[in-house]
Amino acid sequence: MAFGARILAVLAVAVAVFTPTASFARPPGTKAIVVLTYDDALPSQLSIAVPALNAAGLPGVFFLSNLKPEAVESWRTVAADGHELANHTLFHPCLSATFPADPRNTLEAYTPHSLLQEIAQANTLLTAIDGKMRHGYAMTCGQTVAGGQDYIEPLRQSGLVTYARSVSASSDDLRRDISSLDRMNVPAAGFAEDATAQDLIAFAEQARAGGGMAVFLFHGVGGDHIAVSEAAHAELLAWLAAHRDTIWTTTLQEAFDWIDATSVGSAASR
């Protein structure tokens, strides 16, 4: 199916508009924030990750790219269940040295302007699915150049997205006051396919000890590419659910909305 026909097919099924979920206050007593993010709109996310999140009562953030028309209704349900859908471009362009791809869909073939146009189109697609006007973004392959030029500052100035998630997080990031984070470079940590539940939990524990925010970056869960095991993922969710008193597991948009609301409240009280 041609790309234009795919877009029409997606828009044709956008018959319901969901009311964005209201941001809620950070639970009293929590020491850290955890955000679970998933890239690339993979089948295992719909079949394994989403049901596991729902069973645990935890939200996730799903960065969609290369979206298939037959999956649109499923992703609409994911959004209606309270998860965040976010922008990962339409075609997931990366630098050509990263992995083989159509030359038209490599970052060398883009300019900052053309990439921002694609991000804007992806936002329209997301709004057709979840009814929301604001969306975050994740850098494809963690790369920030298009046609040899950095596109993050143009993206910041465009106002197209509310934040941009990157792909690396340090121990210092887990101790940082999240109100000071650069929202166009939100650090996250990915995990190898052989990552254990203990590896995943240790990352969250670091944030709890440091009082910061731990952003997990997953791709496949129990299948697809760069997949963590279903068992390790499930054990992490069970651990997070058992530690709601000290860890607030939320979405990136809700975390930043809470920061903004708190800042406004603090300013008004002065």
PEDABEL-V904821 format. One record per residue. RES is the residue in three letters. BURIAL is I if it has 9 or more other C-alpha atoms within 8 Angstrom, else O. Layout:
((RES | BURIAL) (RES | BURIAL))
This chain:
((MET | O) (ALA | O) (PHE | O) (GLY | O) (ALA | O) (ARG | I) (ILE | I) (LEU | O) (ALA | I) (VAL | I) (LEU | I) (ALA | O) (VAL | O) (ALA | I) (VAL | O) (ALA | O) (VAL | I) (PHE | O) (THR | O) (PRO | O) (THR | O) (ALA | O) (SER | O) (PHE | O) (ALA | O) (ARG | O) (PRO | O) (PRO | O) (GLY | O) (THR | I) (LYS | I) (ALA | I) (ILE | I) (VAL | I) (VAL | I) (LEU | I) (THR | I) (TYR | I) (ASP | I) (ASP | I) (ALA | I) (LEU | I) (PRO | O) (SER | I) (GLN | I) (LEU | I) (SER | O) (ILE | I) (ALA | I) (VAL | I) (PRO | I) (ALA | I) (LEU | I) (ASN | I) (ALA | O) (ALA | I) (GLY | O) (LEU | I) (PRO | I) (GLY | I) (VAL | I) (PHE | I) (PHE | I) (LEU | I) (SER | I) (ASN | I) (LEU | I) (LYS | O) (PRO | O) (GLU | O) (ALA | O) (VAL | I) (GLU | I) (SER | O) (TRP | I) (ARG | I) (THR | O) (VAL | I) (ALA | I) (ALA | I) (ASP | O) (GLY | O) (HIS | I) (GLU | I) (LEU | I) (ALA | I) (ASN | I) (HIS | I) (THR | I) (LEU | I) (PHE | O) (HIS | I) (PRO | I) (CYS | I) (LEU | I) (SER | I) (ALA | O) (THR | O) (PHE | O) (PRO | O) (ALA | O) (ASP | O) (PRO | O) (ARG | O) (ASN | I) (THR | I) (LEU | I) (GLU | I) (ALA | I) (TYR | I) (THR | I) (PRO | I) (HIS | O) (SER | O) (LEU | I) (LEU | I) (GLN | O) (GLU | I) (ILE | I) (ALA | I) (GLN | I) (ALA | I) (ASN | I) (THR | O) (LEU | I) (LEU | I) (THR | I) (ALA | I) (ILE | I) (ASP | I) (GLY | I) (LYS | I) (MET | O) (ARG | O) (HIS | I) (GLY | I) (TYR | I) (ALA | I) (MET | I) (THR | I) (CYS | O) (GLY | O) (GLN | O) (THR | O) (VAL | I) (ALA | I) (GLY | I) (GLY | O) (GLN | O) (ASP | I) (TYR | I) (ILE | I) (GLU | O) (PRO | O) (LEU | I) (ARG | I) (GLN | O) (SER | O) (GLY | O) (LEU | I) (VAL | I) (THR | I) (TYR | I) (ALA | I) (ARG | I) (SER | I) (VAL | I) (SER | O) (ALA | I) (SER | O) (SER | O) (ASP | O) (ASP | I) (LEU | I) (ARG | I) (ARG | I) (ASP | O) (ILE | O) (SER | O) (SER | O) (LEU | I) (ASP | O) (ARG | I) (MET | I) (ASN | I) (VAL | I) (PRO | I) (ALA | I) (ALA | I) (GLY | I) (PHE | I) (ALA | O) (GLU | O) (ASP | O) (ALA | I) (THR | O) (ALA | I) (GLN | O) (ASP | O) (LEU | I) (ILE | I) (ALA | O) (PHE | I) (ALA | I) (GLU | O) (GLN | I) (ALA | I) (ARG | I) (ALA | I) (GLY | I) (GLY | I) (GLY | I) (MET | I) (ALA | I) (VAL | I) (PHE | I) (LEU | I) (PHE | I) (HIS | I) (GLY | I) (VAL | I) (GLY | I) (GLY | I) (ASP | I) (HIS | O) (ILE | I) (ALA | I) (VAL | I) (SER | I) (GLU | I) (ALA | O) (ALA | I) (HIS | I) (ALA | I) (GLU | I) (LEU | I) (LEU | I) (ALA | I) (TRP | I) (LEU | I) (ALA | I) (ALA | O) (HIS | O) (ARG | I) (ASP | O) (THR | I) (ILE | I) (TRP | I) (THR | I) (THR | I) (THR | I) (LEU | O) (GLN | I) (GLU | I) (ALA | I) (PHE | O) (ASP | I) (TRP | I) (ILE | I) (ASP | O) (ALA | O) (THR | O) (SER | O) (VAL | O) (GLY | O) (SER | O) (ALA | O) (ALA | O) (SER | O) (ARG | O))
